[in-house]
Amino acid sequence: MSRCQTSSIVDASSIVNYVTIIGRVYPVSSEDYMRLVRLAWDFRRAVQVATRMIARGLEENSVLRELRRVLNKAYADSAYKAAKAMVEGCVFNGGNPLNMEVKKPFIVSEGESSRLGNRNVRLEDTCLVKVKYPYNGSWITLQAEFGEKYLSLLRELVDFAKQKKLSYTARIVFREGDIYLHLSILIQLYLKYFKEGEARGRLIAGFDLNSDRVNLVIIDEHGEIVDVRTAWFPEATSHGFPREKAKALRLNALARLLKYCHRHGVSVVVFENLLSVKRKRFTRSKKANRKINRFAKKQLIQHGVVMALKYGLRALLVDPKGTTNSREHGELMKKYGLDRHTASAYLIALRGLRH
């Protein structure tokens, strides 16, 4: 294999460091609710201001000075990082970041191990969260509810955070009348509780991820096709279909296929390395462009890597160039009678095998 080909393959375990766990939170009083809402709207406003400043090319220090007039240092730093990610995402999607609108209130607080895990949003116990109210230095008290399967993990997270050994990023979002807490924790801690053994097979699986389906091709060490699977979810691209529901459909479909791989002798799974793509490519079709714009493929790949590690599978990322509309892609379609998405999955698997 050429040096160029080797460098185009990445061990995916090196690019996914955190896993997000989601729970619901409830302010313990009407006063705490009103203070939390005010803080969330002010944070949203700060992020909106920051996106405009970043899009105009202002330096980081200038943006942070403006944000710290409203929020404390830790909240301002988090607002800046959130705004920067939004601007980069807007540019990736071909949009103009000066026209971005941050519509919903939310709060983000970056982790800090020296501050008991997080300076502004602290998980005091599996059922108790404290949120710093920056205007007078007091704390907002929230009750928390997480799935029972996460409680042991969260207890250990709380213990390590109080010992200043671990940090976690917290995000509070308001959705359909409910309030949710997203905790980003180290993947090593997650796998300690949820890893399901090591894969012992010799097969390789290639995945082609699309807005309305996931195609899977499993091959042996000789490159011969052993199995082909497709998970369909066409409703996810329908006009007006909720984004969160579409996201859940895709994540669940990919998780089921990875579980299938784990049970059928696969040891290596291969995805396209879309983390290296600079910008989405749009077409002349409005319908196709809507599918592309509503499809967070990078997020799906990151979820796939986490699920692969959970099942003890090795995950590789390969260069996406040539996996569709290439000469090799066309030859595979003709030789095996495959549709273009299945042929892409087969080509992705072959690249993993060559590695």
Secondary structure, DSSP 8 states (H G I E B T S, - for coil): --HHHHHT-EEGGGT--EEEEEEEEEESSHHHHHHHHHHHHHHHHHHHHHHHHHHTT--HHHHHHHHTTTS-HHHHHHHHHHHHHHHHHHHHTT--GGG----S-EEEE-EEGGGTEESSEEEEETTEEEEEETTTTEEEEEEEE--GGGHHHHHHHHHHHHTTS---EEEEEEETTEEEEEEEEEHHHHHHHH--------EEEEEEE-SSEEEEEEE-TTS-EEEEEEEE-GGGGSTT--HHHHHHHHHHHHHHHHHHHHHTTEEEEEEE-GGG--S----S-HHHHHHHHT--HHHHHHHHHHHHHHTT-EEEEE--TTSSSSHHHHHHHHHHT--HHHHHHHHHHHHHHH-
